[in-house]
Each structure stands twice: as structure tokens, then as C-alpha cells.
């Protein structure tokens, strides 16, 4: 029962809804934002909205606690992390692919001038 106090739901629901479903949506959203050359703050804004949707799905479908503040922050943190990782990976690949005469890949998340 301690996981219900911390997450507002069980571990199985957290893994299924948050880690698999919502983080998958966040990764697609981060990739779409990077491909559209939008700023990273838009990713964070949309990830917070996905965090609210995550709490709504957990509360309505699985009887989780809607007002779990710690659950919201943990879920939203994981969703923001997935969105930002996807955003940065896509942006680094896009910079190198679109401007090969200016940049080359440096590590997984970065690029540098030639």
C-alpha cells in the first residue's frame, strides 16, 4: 500500500499507463516538436498537459487517486524526461542531416561545428 500513497495508484498501473502509454506519447510529441523547429519550452508545456491526462486516465479507468500531488509530480517528471530526451535526439540528428557542411555528430545528444 505504500506505492499507493506515493504514486496514487499501483505499480502495475504506473508502468502500464505512465511508462508505456504516456511516455510513448511524450516521445512522439518531442520528436514532432523538434521536427517542426519549435522551442523546447513547448515540449515542457505539452508534457505537463500529458501529465494531467495521465492523472485523469489513472483516476477514471483504474480508480487511482486524482488529487495525488506526489503521483502527479512523479508521473509528469517521467513524461517530461521522455519528451526532452526524444526532442534532443531528434534535434541533434536533424541538425547533422540538414546541415552536413556545418555540423557533425558529437555524442548522442549533441553536434559540433566542423
Secondary structure, DSSP 8 states (H G I E B T S, - for coil): -HHHHHHSS-HHHIIIIIIIIIHHHHHHHHHHHHHTT--HHHHHHHHHHHHHHHHHHHHHHH---TT-HHHHHHHHHHHHHHHHHHHHHHHHHHHHHH-TTTEEEETTTEEEE-
